[in-house]
Amino acid sequence: MKRTGNLFLTIAFHLLFFCVSAQTQDTITPQTTKVYLEHAKVLSFDKEINPDVQVLIGDVCFRHDSSYMYCDSAYFYEVSNSLEAFSNVRMEQGDTLFIYGNWLFYDGNTQLARLRENVRMENNQVTLFTDSLNYDRQANVGYYFEGGCIVDEENELSSYYGQYSPDTKIAIFNDSVQLENPQFTLYSDTLEYSTDNKIATILGPSTIVSDSGIIHSSRGWYNTETNVSLLLDRSEVLSGDRILIGDSIVYNRDTGFSEVFGNISIKDTANQVTLEGQYGYYNEDTEFAFVTDSARFLEYSQGDTLFLHADTLFMTTLDSTYREIRAYYGVRFYRVDLQGVCDSMQFNTRDSVLYMYTDPVVWNESYQLYGDTIAVYMNDSTINYAHVIQFAFAIQHLDSSYYNQLKGNDLKAYFEGRNVRQIDINGNAESIYYPLEEDGAKIGLNQTKSAYLSIWVNENKLEKLKIWPTPEGTMTPIPDLQPDKKTLKDFYWYDYLRPVSRDDIYRVVERKTEDTPKRSNKFVN
């Protein structure tokens, strides 16, 4: 691989090499020793042309300390303590390091060997291939700078610049790095790899591609034997339609399990939902996610985003397409047209239904709904209807201390756009509402009782009322109205609990003791 330019990378790489070499050289006292010619079949030199050069041919062997160099022919510069070797070049350092090539220049004073063309460096089960290799005997480091690769039992790594230390078993790669493994491929800008423990340390922007997904990271490590990794600096794990992001991620590719710490985001792009928090985990095989600590759920498939907070969030897969999200303890959510609180919640992406349990309250504009259980059915970008199951109570705040009120066993509130259009009460229906004059003045308080009741609302004003089969009703003029008659039994106005913005979902608000409904004799005044 030939490359011109990129001077900055070349300088940076060599600085990195010399820094590593310097750390080793700090513990070594440089000593100049003599390079010896061990044997050759033919030796000659020309005193007139160049008396300092010995020409050697056939079965040539040199020795420098414990290192041996072999070749077919060579020039030996005895005065400068150096040599130039040609054809079938081989260097041996002890019984573990062997370097082969077509050409070698070796300087015995600096102990630097430069090998070119078809270079191969072997160290036990590790082999380095390149066309240009410099080997520093003193630091025991070999480095290439015009492309090369290193192969061991597990992986094949290639790059434009690289270095390998037989002592530490550490290889460093820079520029166009690629690690090939039978199970994945890693692309990187800068990578460190241990041929001893098979751990690749990510030091620059990197991408890991496998059948199970894609990983993006700029710092961390990946154990290529165990397929366990630690990913830092907002790394991403992509698996199908899910994207996992965190400050740090411990990921096991074999089990598909990820544990995530700090600013977590688990995105489901197919269903357009996201889980966020400070701690969590995700199993890509079972598609189960858990998030806690400032946990937040975002649902943005309906146009306006729903922001929901709870102590703990879970996401599970119903089938290959749909998800179920469950929230526990202190649930608070906000959307422009809908707000709510409850103790626990369940959301199903199949039918876009939000189920609220244990003291649920829902607000829309000037309306408040509460009961034992509430199910909110969403349709396109709006709410279709809200179903309050058991102990159903609907309140519309008019002004000051005046409220229109509906209660019964079961309630359904239907929406048009972002506003309530119709409310149906099924069983033990009671109502309080204030008919208005044309100028908006209140006529009085109208109170009714019946088995069933329906009202139609237009621009937040009562348009039509239907009561059946045997309604009872009274009308009390405003001047005769006593304060304790202005509300139905079990009336509570929970406005202080209401989330008022996307950030307000994190506010901790306790329900007042006096605002806790007494469930005995629910519909008895």
Helices and strands as residue ranges (DSSP letters): H 7-25, E 36-39, E 42-46, E 50-64, E 67-77, E 82-93, E 97-107, E 112-123, E 126-136, E 141-144, E 148-151, E 156-159, E 161-165, E 170-181, E 184-194, E 199-202, E 206-210, E 213-217, E 219-223, E 228-239, E 242-252, E 257-268, E 273-283, E 288-292, E 296-299, E 306-309, E 312-317, E 323-335, E 338-348, E 353-357, E 361-364, E 367-370, E 373-379, E 382-399, E 402-416, E 419-433, E 444-458, E 461-468, E 472-477, G 478-480, G 483-485, G 495-497, G 504-506, G 513-515
